[in-house]
Amino acid sequence: MAKKDSEKRLAAGRLVPLKRKENTWHINAKPGPHSRKNSTALGFVLRDMLKIAKTAKEAKTILNSGHVLVDGKTSKDARRPVGLFDLVTIVPEKKTYRVLVGKKGKLEVLEEKFGENHKICKVVGKKAGPKGETMLSTNDGRTFKEKKTSAKVGDSLLVEVPKQKVVKEIKQGPKKTVLVVDGRHIGVVAKVKEIVSGTISRPKLVSLKVGETEFMTVESNIVVVGEEKPVIKVE
């Protein structure tokens, strides 16, 4: 019988980089800031992706030491969901890693400089708040209260963590650099050529270019990561 902290590998999100038929169970991420389909458990990251633990029990022991940070904050929960652009720091080893999506369509970790504290957050919601503030919600479950902002849904924020300080707003538009995070071209860094407005029956489309190759995808499949070049490491 399965424990609440485990789930069958066949039921894992499609971005989770595991061998689904190798074992029956794997660490089940809790509901949290990232959607289930594009995140995995912190314990899985330590054991299966970074390979600094051999078993789930060993991963929990490492986490209980208080030396593992996610976006600059200590996390002791092996089931904490970790997803796109999150920063995982292993303090004793002086290592920091960024979670990304690779061209094979799976989550992967990219080593960053130790202590890196900037990440990209995509704006997925915007509404008026109290005292003239604007509330911006992002893809990783954050909410920013900004007195002055021109950010719109689809734009990105360069954020300093754990302070949750918006360092820069990056607009979505032609000539901007994006990371494709879903679809056939997942993991590709491209330039925006054109944005085609959506209709009642069709979502907004984005025309992208990589070298001499051009392709289109829906707007929800991209995250703006810079203007001329990415403002963070994405590959």
Sequence and secondary structure as in RCSB ss.txt:
>XXXX:A:sequence
MAKKDSEKRLAAGRLVPLKRKENTWHINAKPGPHSRKNSTALGFVLRDMLKIAKTAKEAKTILNSGHVLVDGKTS
KDARRPVGLFDLVTIVPEKKTYRVLVGKKGKLEVLEEKFGENHKICKVVGKKAGPKGETMLSTNDGRTFKEKKTS
AKVGDSLLVEVPKQKVVKEIKQGPKKTVLVVDGRHIGVVAKVKEIVSGTISRPKLVSLKVGETEFMTVESNIVVV
GEEKPVIKVE
>XXXX:A:secstr
   TTEEEGGGS TTS   TTT SEEE   S SS GGGEEEHHHIIIIIS   SSHHHHHHHHHTT EEETTEE 
  TT EEETT EEEETTTTEEEEEEE TTSSEEEEEE TT  EEEEEEEEEEE GGG EEEEETTS EEEESS  
  TT EEEEETTTTEEEEEE  STT EEEE SSTTTT EEEEEEEE   SSS  EEEEEETTEEEEEEGGGEEEE
ESSSBSS   
